[in-house]
Amino acid sequence: MNRIYLDNAATTPLAEEVIDAMVDVMKVNYGNPSSTHTFGQEAKVLIENVRREAAEYLHVSPSEIIFTSCGTESNNMIIKSCVNHLGVQRIITSPLEHKCVAETVLDVKKRLGVEVVYLRPDKKGDLDLKDLEQALKSSDKKTLVTLMHANNEIGNMLDIAEVSTLCKEHGALFHSDTVQSMAHTALDFSKIPLDFASCSAHKFHGPKGSGFAFVRRSSALKGIITGGPQERSIRAGTENVCGIVGLGTALQLCVDHMDEYEQRIKEVKKYAIDALANNIVGVRFNGRSAEIDRSLYTVLSVLLPFKDPMIGLKLDMKGIAVSQGSACSSGASHPSMVMMTVLDDNEMEHCTPLRVSFSHFTTKHEIDALVDALVEISETFGIEKANIEHR
Ligand SMILES: Cc1ncc(COP(=O)(O)O)c(C=O)c1O
């Protein structure tokens, strides 16, 4: 069976170039970057090259890139350090955040008594920045705003330039979880005055276990892992040289081909939207995900007009991997906060959300196979096949 992978917001396949670069490091550059001999210094140079490339992509200083093990660690480090070391007593966030932000915010609330303000998104999953302004104005406590750039379930994008400016005007720190948009969109942090952001290599054809935090130097953030002086003493621990080189290779590939990949993926996404709409009567799309120019182009959140908690398994048995996690996070029996926000009670009861997410490897043939499989499953629920030919 030819397997089809349409779950690229969960993770992406490694690029061949990334594998080659990592194998070279594993075989040759095994020195500890903290060692002063040549083995160590060669490894150090590899890391510093990636730091420089990442900084160039974001238009920041290389010293503002702190390598970590993943997006989760970066987000934890930023939020916890803001509370532990920078005197943050209040956090403004939203119910749409990834668990690694949402749970970290809850943790500092419970353990350290940090006040938490949740902005309320509308039915499209958008936030009203007037609410943010109101929340910023309403307290003198030192505040951190943490709002994601691109939503991993519905692909909604936040105007982080506008949010940064508002935060600056009101003296608040701003962290954006940019895990889904890094390497997929152009980001210029010399123009966007945010304080912190996060990156995870496995979301753009790099390895798992490798990421970085962008930490604006003026913020004077400290870390949460203590030990050696690595990463400007913000993140102690011998660096994952191989993972960092993998991240750098993947980032460079995506940056060099950004326009081409974006165009190709948008075309496939548009094709998927049309094919689903033309073949399954009553299908809809969640949040802004079907608005090609308003959403992250890698994510499409579909709402099927029938209830089938087994849909992920059924598609998997046909060799097609998509995410149902958008409805029930990792098999949990309760729906995600994002789905509870964008769906009404009737939709929750009678419909099935499905996240289809693309990469530049995704083909229209693969979309055809997904649509055929969904039509077949829909028919078992008495949903008619639409009469419009999509290919
Ligand atoms: C928006 C967002 N933030 C953070 C993460 C966590 O990243 P990692 O898997 O590198 O810990 C993810 C991964 O799914 C994500 O989608």
The ligand as an SDF file (V2000), in Angstrom:
LIG
                    3D

 16 16  0  0  0  0  0  0  0  0999 V2000
    2.0030   25.8540   17.7860 C   0  0  0  0  0  0  0  0  0  0  0  0
    2.9260   24.8510   18.4100 C   0  0  0  0  0  0  0  0  0  0  0  0
    3.6640   25.2060   19.4620 N   0  0  0  0  0  0  0  0  0  0  0  0
    4.5150   24.3600   20.0490 C   0  0  0  0  0  0  0  0  0  0  0  0
    4.6430   23.0660   19.6110 C   0  0  0  0  0  0  0  0  0  0  0  0
    5.5760   22.1430   20.3220 C   0  0  0  0  0  0  0  0  0  0  0  0
    6.7560   21.9460   19.5680 O   0  0  0  0  0  0  0  0  0  0  0  0
    7.6850   20.6790   19.8620 P   0  0  0  0  0  0  0  0  0  0  0  0
    7.0170   19.5020   19.2540 O   0  0  0  0  0  0  0  0  0  0  0  0
    8.9800   21.0130   19.1760 O   0  0  0  0  0  0  0  0  0  0  0  0
    7.8420   20.5750   21.3180 O   0  0  0  0  0  0  0  0  0  0  0  0
    3.8780   22.6360   18.5310 C   0  0  0  0  0  0  0  0  0  0  0  0
    3.9590   21.2300   18.0620 C   0  0  0  0  0  0  0  0  0  0  0  0
    2.9620   20.6160   17.7270 O   0  0  0  0  0  0  0  0  0  0  0  0
    3.0050   23.5470   17.8960 C   0  0  0  0  0  0  0  0  0  0  0  0
    2.2340   23.1980   16.8670 O   0  0  0  0  0  0  0  0  0  0  0  0
  1  2  1  0
  2  3  1  0
  2 15  2  0
  3  4  2  0
  4  5  1  0
  5  6  1  0
  5 12  2  0
  6  7  1  0
  7  8  1  0
  8  9  2  0
  8 10  1  0
  8 11  1  0
 12 13  1  0
 12 15  1  0
 13 14  2  0
 15 16  1  0
M  END
$$$$
